[in-house]
Amino acid sequence: KEVLSCIENMHVLENEADELFHRSMAELFLKEEDTLHILKFKEVYEQLESVVDSVDYIGKLVRGIKVKQG
């Protein structure tokens, strides 16, 4: 049960990270004028989003394994 609780927390954090990603991207394009700065931070934000999505995906895999094992 502890593992499933951690996985649920990971999913909640992933949703929060998604919201932060979208807000950060919007702010970047609305407020930043330096194109190079935009490109750099856009890449950083996208990589961070990818990492968080991967962690959530792994959590779902582990949950599936735990459910199958009972």
Phi, psi and omega in degrees: 000327179297320179297315180296325177294318178296320179296319178297318177297321177299319180294318177299315179295325178296320177296319177296320178295322177300315179297316179297320178301312182294319178295317182294319179295317179299314180296320179302312183283334180279324189254335185271138179251338182280112184300319180297319177298316179300312182297318180297308184288328176300315179296316178299312180299318181293322178293318177298318178298320179296318178298313181297319178298322179295319178298317179297319179298316178298319177301318179295322177296314180297318178300317178298320178294315180298319181295318180294327180281342179086000000 
